[in-house]
């Protein structure tokens, strides 16, 4: 009798995240799909790496912050900053840091346009995205881009969540810290 062992738990988590992403993409209007294609088609490898970074950031954030990774809490702040760090990390392995940063900024800003939130939520997401990009560029000075690993960012961002601040209004200028909306 042949015994087939079940796939690892990580497989199911990544499968779930992938299904959620495809379900989300299916809600886009034709106009929004065109907008998405204008950014992704000219850069197919960067786009695939960005998609992989998206899946990874969801899985890692859910593992570390199961209660708030999909809400507006510190887990969401962690996920957005990690997302941009991972996009930068993967894209820098095949492109220059300057081009990777430009692509990362375009793709993450486009995400906020395609899937609009309330203004304070958008400010939170864009701010945390920028914190992640800044963290990567800051760390880039001490580590060759080919040697980056996700663990470098996970631990640093987890420590940054302890100093995250509550974003209360659109005029607030939080500086270089993660921000969240709900306790």
N, C-alpha and C positions, 0 to 999 in steps of 0.2 A: 504494500500500500504506500503510495506517494503522499507525503505530508507537505502541505504548502503552508509556510508561515505567513502571518499577516504582515502587511507593510508597516514600517515604523510609524509612530504617532506623528512625527514631523510631516510625513507624506500627507496625512489627513488634514493637518492644519494648513499646509500649502494648498492643497486641493480646495479647501473651504474658501480660503482667501481668493484664489483664482476664480472660483465660481462667483463670489461676491463682486469682484472687479468686472467680470464679463456681464453680469446682471446690471451693474451700474452703467457700463458703456452702452448697453442696449436701450437705456432711457434717453440717450442724447438725440437731439433733433438733427435733421440733415445738415443744417447750418453749422451746428457745433461739431459734427463729425468732420466737415470740411476744414474747420479751424484746427482740429486735432491732426488731421492729415497734413496740413500745411507745415506743421512743425516736425512731425515724425517721419514723413516720407523722405525728406532730404537727408535725414540722419538715421538710417535704419538700425545701425549697430548701437548708437547711443540710445535710441528709443527702446530697443530690446533690453539693454542694460538698465535703463530707467524703469522699465516694467518689472524687471527682476528685483531691482532695489525696492520697488513699491511692495511687492510680495514679501520680501525679506523684512521690511520695516513693519508691516502689519503683523507678521508672525512674531518678531522679536518684541514689539510693543505689547502684544497680547500676552506673551509669556511673562513679561516683567510687570505689566500693569493691567491685569485682566479686567478690573472694574472700570478703568477710566481711559483705556486706549482708544475707544470709539466715541467717548463722550467729550466734553470740553474741559476735562480735568488735566492733571499733570501728565497722565499717560498719553493724552493727545498731544501735549506740548513736546513730550519726549519723542513720540512717533514722527511728528513733522520735522523736528531737527534731525533725527536719525535718518529720515527719508532723504533729506538733502545731502547729508554726509555720505550715505551709501551711493546715491546717484553720482556724486562727485568722485567717490572712491573708484567705482566701476568704470566710469567714463574716462577718468585720468589714466587708466591702464592702457587705453587705446588712443587717447587724444591728449592734447596739451591741457594744463590746468586752466588756462584762459578760455579755451573753447569749451571745456567741460563746465566751467562756471557760467558762461553765457547760456549754454544749453540748459543747465539745471535751473537757472533763473527763469528762462522762457517757459520751460515745461511746468514748473511749480506755480508760476503766476497764471499760466493758462488753466491749470487745474482749478484755481479759484474762480476764474471766469466761467468755465464750463459747468461747475457745480457750485453755484452761488450760495452763500450763507447770509446770515444777518451781518450787518456792518462790523459789529464788535468781534464776531467769530472770524470774519475775513481778516481783520486786523491781527487777531491772535495768530492765525495760521501763517500769514505772510511774515509776521515778526519771527515766529519760531523757525520758519524756513530759512530766514536770513541768519538767525543764530547758528543754525546747522552749517550753512555755507561759510560763514565767518570762522566757525570752529575748524572746519576742514582746512581752509586756507591758512589759518594760524598754525595748525599741526603740520602742514605741508613743509614749513620751513625746517623742521627737525627730522623729517622722515622722507625718504625717497618715495615717490607716489606709487611705485610698483610693489612696495612692501607693506602698504596699508592693509589692515584687517578690520572687519566689522567690530571686533572686540575693543579696539582702541576707542571707538566712539560710544559704544554701549556703556562702558564704565564711566566715562567722562560725563555723558549726558545724564546717567542715573544720578551722579553726584550733583549735577546742575539742577535736577528736579527738587532737591532739598532747598534750594534758594529761589525757586520759581515764585513769581508774585502774581497776585490776583489782578487781572486787567478789569478795570471798572468803567472806563469811558474812552471814547475815540481820541481825545486830546492827550491822554496819558503817554508819556515817553519813558518806557521801562528800561532803556539801556540794553546792555548785552547779557540779559538774563532771560530764561524761559518764562512765558506767561501762560496763564490758564484762566478760565472763566468760572468754573464751579469748584467748590470745595469737596 
